[in-house]
Amino acid sequence: MSVDVFLVEDDEAVRDSLKQGLEVAGWTVRAFQGMDEVLQALKRAEEPLVVVSDVRLVQGDGLQLQRAVRAHDAAIPVVLITGHGDIGMAVQAMRDGAHDFLEKPFSATKLATTVRRAVDQRKLMLENLALRRQIDQGHQWGLVGHSAAMGELRRLVSELGQSRVDVLLLGETGTGKEVVARAIHTASGSKDPFVAINCGALPESIFESEMFGHESGAFTGAARRRIGKIEHARNGTVFLDEIESTPPSLQAKLLRTLQERSIERLGSNEPIGVGCRFIAATKVDLHEAARRGAFREDLYFRLEVVTLRLPPLRSRADDIPLLFSHFVAQAAQRHGVEPPAWTQADMVQWQQRAWPGNVRELRNLAERWCLGLERLPAAARPSHASLNDRLAQIERTLIESALRDHDGNVLAAAEHLGIPRKTLYDKMYRHGIDSIAFRKSAKDVDPKGSASSDRPVAG
């Protein structure tokens, strides 16, 4: 069980009294007689939200303890209890980073108020740190988003990265097919190149030479040997974008390459082994195209061993705040400007868009927003949003997404977010979120329209 408060007091009667007062206020408390016991607990990775310690201890003193706690984790607040003669010492401790001090005698209410402020400060730090970690994790391989669809996509990318299987990516324009292909390549750990080929942009006249290379004198103008893109990839990855646009006359040669894992340069009869992985991408139904004769059926079946379907942005609107923040931050860095703020009303409108251009369209919007070229009509807009305000926007979105994914089940949502259920209740109360709104079945709601077990309560 996690502990909220480490209480350090060498007087047993005082220690028991303070512990009881803190527990009545609602915290879990672990009491210690001296500094050495606390340091041993910290070494065992037992971390409290706050440390409350008397300045004068039989084993060491509160100032030594404060320095030791700060050395372990400078973000853990330390509240010192002082006698009248220790005020100067306590002031110095505050200068050295102590959160606060209590001068004896003090009331139980004063103790509870001081500890609550310290606990709130620590919780905010931990929540912001956890949120930043979640965002950083979402940026892994460039796959930003905390929706269930993106979580599953990251899982598949991780698994496929460790294999050498060829992959077909199916998704609308702008869903990030090349980003996913690069993510699979990165997850593989390969040090060899990632070679992207846009099959729709290569003229048929040079397609074969670009893909497979040529020998000197193979055709007019071939003055020297040229290594093709597939051979250049070595044991890396070849990304075939818009595979449906491959000239029909060359689909057979591409199929042979996939089957035989070898190529022949133009003008040569010498086969060259191919060690790369092929990732193809398309925005059309290749099976239907094959039925219509617009794409080789045997090539389709060779490509579709593993198919990843990339979700359109409109199906994962909960990811838009994270994506937009990410793109705005990138654009602001490129242009050397401060990231401009937006309102919750702006974000609601963006989340309701159809986004036919998907993530690419959102990235372009973020670019224009950062340059001041696009603004939604809104009431007075703050000129700057604090970090806490921005994090609060993201936090609310993450909580609502988790509740939606788990049918309003608070316990499951808390486990998904990696936080205690009570912490989630506190956050839901703060944001005015009711889990009932995310339930799909009326059986979870009592006849009066409420669910007593899952309503957020003030902490």
N, C-alpha and C positions, 0 to 999 in steps of 0.2 A: 504493500500500500504506500502511495506517495505521502510525503510529510510536508505540511505547509510551513511549519516553524521549527527551527532548532532553538531551544531555550537553554541558556548556559547560566547557571547560578549555583554557587557552592553551599549556600545555606539551604538545607533540606526543606525547612518549613516554608521559607519564602519561595523556593522553587516549586513546591507542590501548590502553593496558593496561586502563583502566576500561571502555572500550567492549567489549573482548573479554570481560571478566568479566561484564558485564550480558547480553551475547548468549549466553554459556554458560548463564546462569540462565534463558534462554528468552525474552527480550524483544527486540523490534526497536529499534534505537538509531540516532539521528542525532546525529553529533558536530559541535560548533561550536567555533570558536576564540574568539569574543568575543560580546558582547551584541548588537551591531548585526545580526549574521547571524541571531540568534534572533528579533529583533523583525521583521526582514524576512519570515522564515518564518511568523510569526504573522499578519502582514498578508496573506499569501497563503492564510490560513485553514488552515494546517498546524498542527493542534493535537495535542500529545502528551497522554498520560495524566499524566505527571509531568516536571518539569524538575529536573535535578541539575546544580549549578553550583559551581565554586570561588568562594570569596568574593573572592579577589584575581585580577583579570583585567587584561590589558594594555589591552583596550578596555572601560572601565567597571569595575564591580565587581558582585559577587553581590547586594548590597543594592539597587542601582539596577535590576538585572535583576528581582529579586523584585517591586519596586514596579511595574515595567512589565508583568510577567506578571499581577499582580493587577489592574491597570487593564484589561488585556485580558479576563481571565476569572479572577475571584477564587477559583474552585473548582479551578483547576489547582494541585496541591501542588508546592511548591518545596523541595527538599532542598539544603542548603548544605554545602560541604566547607570545613573551616576548619583553619588551623594553630593552634599553641598560643597565639600572641598574638592570635588573632582570636576567642577564646571570648566576650569581652564583646560584640563585634559580633554574633556569632551569637545570643546570648541576646536582644539587642535585636531581631534579625530574627525570632526566634520570637514575640516580643511583637507584632511587626508582621504576623504571620500566616504565617510560614514553617512548613512541615510538620515539619521536623526538621533536625538538622545532624550531620555526621560529623566527628569530630576526627581529624586525621592523627596517626600512621598508623592505618589500619584494614584489616581483612581483607576478602577478597572475599565471605565469608559475611556479614559485617556490612553491607556495601554491598547485597548481594542482599536481606537481611532488611528493611533500611530502605526500599529502593525498593519491595519487595513490599507493605509496609504502605501506602505512598503510592499505589501503583497500585490496591490494593484499595479505598482510600478514594475515589479518583477514579471507579473503575468503579461503585461503589455510588451515587455522586452521579449519574452519567450514566444508570444503570439506573433510578433513581427518577425522574429527570427524564423519561426516555423513557416510563416507565410512566404518569406523570402526563399527558404529552402524549397518550398513547394513550387514556387515560380521558377527557381533555378532548375529543379527537376523537370518541370514542364518544358524548359528550353533544351533539355538533353537531345542532342542530334538535331536541334532546330524544330522539334515537334512540340509546339506550344499548345497547351490546353489541358483542362482537368475534367473534361466530360468523360463519360464511360467509353465512348467511341475512341477517343484519343488514348485513353489508358490501355484499351485493348490493342490499339495500333502500335503503341510503344512496346507492349509485351511481344507482339508478333515480330516486330523489327529486331528486338533483342534475340529472339529464338532463331530467326532466319539469318541473322548476322553470323551466327556460329556454324551455319551450314554452308554448303556450296550450291544449293539448289537454285535453279533459275526461277525468276519471279515475274508475274504479269501484274501490273498495276492498272486498275480500272478506276477512273474518276473523271468528273467534269473538268472543264477548263478552269484553271486557277486553284485547284484543290491541293496543289503542292506535290505532284507526282515526282518531280525531280528531287525535291527536298527529302521525300521518303526514300528514294533510291540512294541518295547520298547517305542517309541515315543507316540503311542496311550495309552499305559499304564501310562506313565508319565503325559500325558495331562488329564487323567482321575482324577488325584489327589489322587488315591488310595494309601494307606499306606501299603496295603498287598502285598505279594511277586509277582514278575514276574518270572514265572517258565517256562524255555525253555526245550522242549523235542524234540530231534532229532529222529523222528520216523524211520528213515532209519538206525540208529546206534544201536538201541536196539534189541538184539537177541529176537526172538519170544518166546523163553522159559522163559524169565523174563519180557516180555513186560507187561503182565497183572498185575503182582505184582508191577512193577515200577509205572504203571499208577494209579492203584486202591488201592494198598496196600494189606496187608493180616493180618489175625489173627494168633495168636500163634498156632502152630500145623497144619496149613492149608496144609502143604506139608512137606516133609522131609527136615530138615534144618531150618524150620521156627520156631526158638526157642522163638520168642517173636513177639508181634504185631508190624507191620510196617505201618506208614502212607504213602500213595501213593502221587505221585506228584500233582495230581488233588486236593486231599483233602488238601495238604499242601498250595496250592495257596489261600485257603480261599476265600475272596472276591476280589482277585487280578486278574491276567491274566495268562492263560495257553497258551503258544506258541507252536503249533504243527508244527515243521519244517519238510519239506519233507513228508507231509501228504500222498502223493501218495504211500509212502513206507510202510504204515501201513499194517501189515499182514492181509490178507483177512478174516481170522478166527476171528479177533478182531475188524474189521470195524463195525460189527453189534453191539458189545458192546459199542463202541465209539458213534455210532449213538444213542443208547438208552440213553447214558449219556447226550448227547446234547438235546435230546427231553424231557427227564424226569427231567433233572437237579438234578440227584441223582446218587450215585454210591453204589456199595456193595463191601466191601473188600473180597478178597479170603478167603473162610472158614467162611463167615458170610452171614446171610440172612437179616441183618438189613440195610435198606436203609439210606444213609447219604446225606443230602441236599448239593448241589453244588451251590455256589454263585459267582463263578468266570466267567470271560469272556473268550471265546475261540477265539484265532486268529490262523488260519491255513495258512501255506505257501506252495507254490508249484511252480516248474519251468515247469510243463507240463500242457497241456490242459486237465483238469480233466473231462470235458464234453466228450471229445473224448475218454479218457481212460474209462469212464463209458460205452460209446457205445460199446467199444471193450471188455467189461467185465473185464477190469483190475482194476476197482474201482467201488464200490457200487454206483449205480445211486441215490438211496435215500439219501445216505450220502453226495454226491455231492450237491444235491439240498438243503440239510439242511445247508451246509457250505456256499453256494454262495448267501446268503441274501444280503450281501454287499461285493463287490469285488473291490479291489484296484489293478490297474495295474501299476507296477513300471517301469518307463522308463529306457531303457538301456542307458549306458553312451554315446554311439555313437550318440544318438538322442539329447543330451544336452551338446554338446561340449563347449558351452559358460561357463558351470559350472566348467570346468577342471582347470582353473587357481586358482579359490577359493579353490577347493578340494585339489589340489596339494599343495598349500600354507599351508592349514590346516594340511595335513598329514606330510609335511616336518617339520613344527613347532613342531608337536607332536613327531616325530622321533628324532629331534634335542634335545628336552627336555629329552627324554628317554636316549639318548646316551651322553648327556652332551657336545654337540658340537654346534658351530654356524650354523644356517641354511645356507647351500650353495646356491649360486646364480645360476640362469639359464638365458638364453637369450630369447628374443622374438622369435628367430628362433627355439629354443628348444620347446617352447610352441606351436608354429604353427604345428610342427611335431606331438606333442602329441595330439593336437586337431584333427589331420587328421587320427589318428589310429582307427582301428575297435573296440578295447577293448573287445574281447570276454569274458574276465573275469570281465569286468565292473569295479565298484568302488573298488572291492577287488584287482584287477590287478593294478589299479592306486595307491592304498595304498602301495602295494608291491614295485612298482617302486619308490615311494617317499622314502621308507625305504632304498632301495639300493642307491638312489641318495644321501641321507643324509650320508651314510657310504662311499661314494666315489667309490661304486662298479659298477656304471653304468654312463656313460657320452655319450651324443650324439656327433658325430663328428661335430665340428663347428670351426669357426675362433676364433681369440683371445677372450677368455671369461673373463669378469671382475672377479676378485677374490672376490669382495664384491659388492652387490647392496644395495644402500641406501634405507631407508624406503620409501622416496618419490618416488624413481624409482619403487619399488615394488608396491606401491599404485597406481602409474600411470599406470602400466600394468593392474592392476585389474580394475581401473577406465575406461580405454579404452574398456575392455571387457564388462563391465556393460553397457556402453553407446551403444556399437554395438548391444548387446543383446536386449536392450530396443527398439532401432530403428528397429531391425529385427522383434521383436514381434508386433510392431505397424506400420509395412509397411512403414517405413520411415517418419512417421508423428512426427515431432519434438515436437509439443505441447503435444501430447499424451505421447511421450517418457519422456518428462520433468515431466509431472504429475506422471507417473509411478515411476520415480526416486526420486520424491519429491523435485525437485529444480526448480527455475524460468527458463523460456524458454531462457532468455538472458544468464543466467549462462551456460545452456547447449550449446548454440551457441558458447560461449567462449571456452568451453572445446572441442567442435568439431573442432574448428579452431586450437586449440593447438595440438590436436592429428591428425589433417589432415583427419578428417572423413567427408564424404559427404553423406547426407541423401538419395540422389538419388540412391546410390548403394544398398539401402535396400528397395527400392520400387518394388513392384511386378507388377504394372500396368503401361504401357507406357502413359496412359492418364494423369498421374501426372507430366509428363515431357513436357516442351514446345518444339516446333519444332526444336529449336537450341540445344536441349539436355541439358538444364539447368532448374533449378527451382528457380527462383529469390527469392521466399519467404522463402525457407528452406536452403539456403546456409549459412554455418557458417560465421560469420563476426567477425573481431577483436573487442574486447571490449575496 
